[in-house]
Amino acid sequence: MKRIPALDSIRGLLLLLMTINHLFWISGGRSPVQYFTSEPLGPFGPAEGFVFISALLAGAIYSRDALSNADVRTKAFHRALTLYRYHIVCLIAVFTWFLASKYAFPEHQHLLAQNFPNLLTAPLETLLFSAALINKPSYFDILPLYIVFMLLLPLLIAMYRKGLFWLVLGVSLLLWSTSGAISESQLNAVMGSGVFDGFTLHAGYFDPFAWQLLFVVGSAIGFQLQHGNLIRWHHPMLTFISIAGIGILFAAHHGAFLSMGIHRGIIYGLADKSELGWLRLLTLSMWVYLIALVISKYPNALTFSPLSYIGRHSLHVFAWQTAMIYFAAPLLAEIRFEPFYLAVMLGFVTSLWVPAWIREFTKGRSSTQYWGAAIT
């Protein structure tokens, strides 16, 4: 599978949208800009697309014929360790800022506390369980998910190579369909009966048993692309259905069918984000199909250099934004009703290019390491 420049741009765009949304949410600000950044095209968001693209690249790069199953295990585990190091650095950075904010922004410490629960009342347990990838503060969901997914990737690729493609997908669908069976309250009930009384576990917004489906499907498609095994996937009828489906969902998403009783409450009941509802999956699938069709026919149509620049270094940019939004939150909360709030917020957004610029001038990496930056 050759490198697809448009994927760098798309990945960069998704990183940009996620950062803008996170800065709005963590600071409590509002702006018309959110109309274009927070699920503007229907009931799906940048996080889903980011996970899918990253999984596709992982499946393609780590399944090259030059890599034995043992090589895949070594490289995937090494990558998981790299992701874990970035996760720990982000946790330490935010924890340090949390302590400093007691003196710098005492009136806004509650804002940080509500996004990093238990840090004031049980700091040791909070850091311990967060480092163990069990407790997940706000905006610390995706890296822990990907660490687990990368540890599973060698098993997935080994099964793909044995021709167990459909078995893997079937098991993944079964897990997705039963996701939600284990609730956060159940986990806390177990923990409350032990030595961690008083500590409330926050398992994260994304259910890993649901979101694994995106990773499995993405890695499976990446594997097939790498080995040229995909059947003819595009068809005029499928294109028509996708365009029509996207159009209908876009209209419903923006209130075109309110007179029929179809509103966002109903739509989001079927497109739950944390459990990856079926309507969210369907919407994402149709967009993925159409974008893939555009890239196959016009490879450079979706390429945009500024976005590609940050998309090429997604691990470093993603880790940067995870910590940066916490650093920016007190200031943005202070000025969220001021006319210059949006300008200051966008100033923080432009900092995404800093880690990409720093990484651009570090020593070279192998192609697997290069593409590995996509899987965060």
Secondary structure, DSSP 8 states (H G I E B T S, - for coil): ----HHHHHHHHHHHHHHHHHHHHHHHT---TTHHHHSSTTSS--HHHHHHHHHHHHHHHHTT-TTS-HHHHHHHHHHHHHHHHHHHHHHHHHHHHHHHHHHHH-GGGHHHHHHHSTTTTT-HHHHHHHHHTTSS--TT-SHHHHHHHHHHHHHHHHHHHHTT-HHHHHHHHHHHHHTTTSS-HHHHHHHHHTTT-TT------SS-HHHHHHHHHHHHHHHHHHHHT-------HHHHHHHHHHHHHHHHHHTTTTGGGT--HHHHHHHS-TTTT-HHHHHHHHHHHHHHHHHHHH-TTTT--HHHHHHHTTHHHHHHHHHHHHHHHHHHHHHTTTSTTHHHHHHHHHHTTHHHHHHHHTS----HHHHHHTT--
